[in-house]
């Protein structure tokens, strides 16, 4: 007995079902990207940048190149950043820095531990 449902209809129904199933995943990915506006730093990264700039010599020649922020605990973050700075001997150096950042009261971020280049 031949089926009254055409193969074209079945393929369309299958495509719709698959797109509906992947819709929430695509929506969640889009919302994750929308959480951080382009050109704006995350608060833990900004706190680390400020602490590193204050600790390195010649803060006027300091450049924050890039950073990676990882959530360690609910209110604790680890930030690893690439920086360029002018050393005390006048040479421009590139280095990696690492900050432990903690959320304090009032949604402020503090840097209790900072690892700078030697």
VMD Tcl script that draws the C-alpha trace (Angstrom):
set ca {
  {0.00 0.00 0.00}
  {1.63 3.28 -1.07}
  {1.89 6.04 1.52}
  {-0.08 9.22 0.96}
  {2.77 11.28 2.47}
  {5.23 12.48 -0.12}
  {9.00 12.23 0.43}
  {9.23 15.99 0.01}
  {6.79 16.51 2.87}
  {8.77 14.11 5.08}
  {12.06 15.87 4.39}
  {10.46 19.26 5.13}
  {8.99 17.95 8.39}
  {12.37 16.47 9.37}
  {14.15 19.75 8.61}
  {11.64 21.69 10.70}
  {11.97 19.27 13.61}
  {15.77 19.49 13.54}
  {15.79 23.28 13.35}
  {13.34 23.50 16.24}
  {15.58 21.24 18.32}
  {18.69 23.29 17.62}
  {16.90 26.62 18.15}
  {17.42 26.80 21.93}
  {21.12 25.98 21.52}
  {21.61 28.75 18.97}
  {19.62 31.15 21.14}
  {21.74 30.33 24.21}
  {24.95 30.86 22.22}
  {23.68 34.20 20.94}
  {22.76 35.31 24.46}
  {26.21 34.27 25.73}
  {27.83 36.46 23.07}
  {25.49 39.33 23.93}
  {26.48 39.23 27.62}
  {29.76 41.07 26.93}
  {29.46 44.06 24.61}
  {32.28 44.43 22.12}
  {35.02 46.77 23.28}
  {34.06 46.54 26.94}
  {36.10 44.60 29.48}
  {34.63 42.25 32.04}
  {34.89 43.66 35.60}
  {37.46 41.04 36.79}
  {39.65 41.83 33.78}
  {39.40 45.58 34.42}
  {40.37 45.10 38.08}
  {43.41 43.04 37.09}
  {44.42 45.58 34.46}
  {44.27 48.41 37.00}
  {46.31 46.46 39.58}
  {48.98 45.46 37.04}
  {49.28 48.99 35.69}
  {49.83 50.33 39.21}
  {52.43 47.66 40.07}
  {54.60 47.80 36.92}
  {57.27 50.47 36.40}
  {56.46 53.30 33.98}
  {52.64 53.05 34.01}
  {52.48 55.59 31.17}
  {54.04 53.08 28.75}
  {51.87 50.15 29.85}
  {49.76 48.36 27.22}
  {47.18 45.64 27.95}
  {47.25 43.38 24.88}
  {44.77 40.58 25.69}
  {43.37 38.57 28.57}
  {41.60 35.36 29.44}
  {39.23 35.24 32.41}
  {38.31 31.95 34.07}
  {35.75 31.52 36.82}
  {37.31 29.55 39.69}
  {34.42 29.74 42.14}
  {31.16 31.65 42.50}
  {32.86 34.98 43.28}
  {36.49 34.19 42.43}
  {38.17 34.59 39.04}
  {41.59 33.97 37.55}
  {42.73 36.46 34.90}
  {45.79 35.83 32.73}
  {46.83 38.81 30.64}
  {49.43 39.63 28.02}
  {51.03 43.03 28.57}
  {53.70 45.22 27.04}
  {55.57 47.56 29.36}
  {58.76 49.59 29.57}
  {61.18 48.10 32.07}
  {63.39 50.18 34.36}
  {66.28 49.81 31.89}
  {64.15 51.46 29.17}
  {63.57 48.30 27.09}
  {60.04 47.46 26.01}
  {59.12 43.98 27.22}
  {56.23 41.59 26.65}
  {55.07 39.45 29.54}
  {52.21 37.43 30.96}
  {50.64 38.44 34.26}
  {48.18 36.55 36.41}
  {45.67 37.93 38.91}
  {43.39 36.29 41.42}
  {40.29 38.49 41.45}
  {37.53 38.31 44.03}
  {34.10 39.95 44.09}
  {33.75 42.06 47.23}
  {30.69 43.73 48.70}
  {28.91 46.26 46.55}
  {29.82 44.41 43.34}
  {33.41 45.67 43.58}
  {36.33 43.53 42.44}
  {39.58 43.29 44.42}
  {42.91 41.69 43.48}
  {44.31 39.88 46.55}
  {47.13 38.20 44.61}
  {49.09 39.43 41.60}
  {51.87 37.60 39.75}
  {54.12 39.90 37.73}
  {57.09 39.14 35.46}
  {60.51 39.05 37.14}
}
mol new
graphics top color blue
foreach p $ca { graphics top sphere $p radius 0.5 }
foreach p [lrange $ca 0 end-1] q [lrange $ca 1 end] { graphics top cylinder $p $q radius 0.2 }
display resetview
